[in-house]
Structure formats: structure tokens, C-alpha cells
Amino acid sequence: MCGRYASYLPPELIARVFGTVSPTPNFQPDWNLAPTRDALVVRPGEGGRHLDVLKWGLIPYFTKELKAAHKPINARSETVATSGMFKAAFSARRCLVPADAYYEWRADPDGKTPFAMARVDGDPIAFGGIWEQWTSPEGERLRTFATITTHANRQLTAIHDRMPVIIERADWPVWLGEAEGDVQALLKPADEDVLRAWPVDRKVGNVRNTGPALLEPRSAPTMLV
């Protein structure tokens, strides 16, 4: 699963990369973005793509009691189109979640070793996501999202058996419903040459830690084969 990522590029740059037309939101950089926090999300909207701030942890529109609601941060690619919790959003409310890097933990004999993953070409990663809008009886609106995961590619399986679904730039129009295409075919692991991975400090495990130093490479224990 992907439960932590870095989002530090200025919203103005993200807007240019993703071609959004909405007013640019105010968003502070976060090198350790965790569930329940606000995050930048690209959605279809009036006049074109919108860059908005949504909360990470999906709350389906049919939720009755907010405090007791399960708020998943990930949806599995294998079941996102059929699950009662996700299928409506997958059908009509797909989004892209920009990330500069994401973190995953490898189980080692002396504990879990965190790794950072980023695109080889230096572009932002675009996670495939789904979003929802929940409205309280009093009319309060809450917009939330979840990212979609799939099984890891060969390169990353030594770190973890899951990885985020990554939507390539050429497929953004299909994913966002702007063009015809096979959305299901996009629910796959990234090609082997898309990402690079490197070990980082275990400080990233504490959600209170942030800053560029979290992405600095460090030595990792030798993998047991």
C-alpha cells in the first residue's frame, strides 16, 4: 500500500504540469504527507481540469455517521470497480493525485527500512485516484479521496508487494473521462523503467517529521535472498 508521500512542488507548477484552469489553491509543501491530511488533487471540472485540495481518506457519499465511518486511503485495483464502497466513485469520480515521491517500507531482520520512490524522468508522479463528496444533514460538504494500488512490478517487489497505480501523461485524458479509452487497462503496475528507489532515514515513520532531509539517501541493510 502507499500510506505516505511527498508533495512539495509549488501549486502553480503543478497547475502548469497538469493543465488545470481553476484558481490555484493555497497549499503548503509537505515531505511526509499522511492520511487524514489535505492534499492536492486534479479533477475534471467546469471548463477543464481543476486543482483542488481534498482530504486523504475516502468517505462515501452514502455514509450515515461520519465519526464511525471507515475512511480508506487506498482502494485495490482488483476490486475498485466492483466494491460497494468504491465502484460509484471509480465509475464517475476518478482523479489524479500529484506526488513528488512516495514511501514504502521493507521488512528487514532489524526492523522496517523505508524507501522513497520517484520518477526517473523527474516529473511528478500521478497516482490514479477516486474522490467523493459527503454532505452532512446540516449541509456541510466534505471532499475526500483515495489512491488506487496494484501489485508491485518486478523492480519494487523486493521492497513491498503493492504499489500505487501510476497514470502516465498520455493516459490522463482517458483516466479523467476527457477521452474514450479502456480505463481498466490502466490499473496495472508501472513499467520497470519509470521509477527509481532509494533507502531513506527511519524518521519518515513519524508523521510529525517533514522537510527535504527525509528524501536524502542513506545506507540500507543488505537484502536477504
PEVEN-V927288 format. One record per residue. SS is DSSP state (helix for helix, strand for strand, loop for the rest). OMEGA is omega in whole degrees, -180 to 180 (999 if undefined). Layout:
BEGIN
<<SS & OMEGA> <SS & OMEGA>>
END
This chain:
BEGIN
<<loop & 174> <loop & -177> <loop & -180> <strand & 177> <strand & -180> <strand & 178> <strand & -173> <loop & 178> <loop & 180> <loop & 179> <helix & 179> <helix & 178> <helix & 177> <helix & 180> <helix & 180> <helix & -178> <helix & -175> <helix & 176> <loop & -179> <strand & -175> <loop & -178> <loop & 173> <loop & -178> <loop & -178> <loop & 174> <loop & -177> <loop & -179> <loop & 180> <loop & -180> <strand & 180> <strand & -178> <strand & -175> <strand & -172> <strand & 176> <loop & -177> <loop & 179> <loop & 175> <strand & -179> <strand & 178> <strand & -179> <strand & 176> <strand & -178> <strand & 170> <strand & -180> <strand & -179> <loop & 177> <loop & -180> <strand & -178> <strand & 178> <strand & 172> <strand & -174> <strand & 175> <strand & 178> <strand & -179> <strand & -177> <strand & -177> <loop & -169> <loop & 174> <loop & -179> <loop & -177> <loop & -176> <loop & -180> <loop & -180> <loop & -176> <loop & -173> <loop & -176> <loop & -178> <loop & -173> <loop & 169> <loop & -175> <loop & -177> <loop & 177> <loop & 180> <strand & 169> <strand & -179> <strand & -179> <loop & -177> <loop & -174> <loop & -174> <loop & -177> <loop & -176> <loop & -179> <loop & 179> <loop & -179> <loop & -170> <loop & -166> <helix & 180> <helix & 179> <helix & 180> <helix & -179> <helix & -169> <helix & -173> <loop & 175> <strand & -179> <strand & 174> <strand & -180> <strand & -180> <strand & 177> <strand & 178> <loop & 175> <strand & 172> <strand & -175> <strand & 173> <strand & -176> <strand & 176> <strand & 179> <strand & 179> <strand & -178> <loop & -178> <loop & 179> <strand & -177> <strand & 179> <strand & 180> <strand & 175> <strand & 171> <strand & 177> <strand & 177> <strand & 180> <strand & 177> <loop & -176> <loop & 178> <loop & 177> <loop & 172> <loop & 170> <strand & 174> <strand & 175> <strand & 168> <strand & -177> <strand & 173> <strand & -179> <strand & 180> <strand & 170> <strand & 177> <strand & -180> <strand & -180> <loop & 177> <loop & 180> <loop & 178> <loop & 177> <loop & -179> <strand & 180> <strand & -180> <strand & -175> <strand & -180> <strand & 172> <strand & 173> <strand & -178> <strand & 180> <strand & 177> <strand & 178> <strand & -175> <loop & 172> <loop & -175> <loop & -179> <loop & -171> <loop & -177> <loop & 177> <loop & 179> <loop & -178> <loop & -177> <loop & 178> <strand & 174> <strand & 177> <strand & 168> <loop & -179> <strand & -178> <loop & 179> <loop & -174> <helix & -178> <helix & -178> <helix & -180> <helix & -179> <helix & 178> <helix & -178> <helix & -178> <loop & 178> <loop & -180> <loop & -179> <loop & 178> <loop & 178> <loop & -177> <loop & -178> <loop & -179> <helix & -179> <helix & 180> <helix & -179> <loop & -174> <loop & 176> <loop & 175> <loop & 174> <loop & -173> <loop & -176> <loop & -176> <loop & -173> <strand & 167> <strand & -177> <strand & 178> <strand & -180> <strand & 179> <loop & -176> <loop & 179> <helix & 176> <helix & -180> <helix & 179> <helix & 178> <loop & -175> <loop & 179> <loop & 179> <loop & 176> <loop & 180> <loop & -177> <helix & -178> <helix & -180> <helix & -178> <helix & 179> <loop & -180> <loop & 174> <loop & 179> <loop & -179> <loop & 175> <loop & 178> <loop & 179> <loop & 174> <loop & -178> <loop & 999>>
END
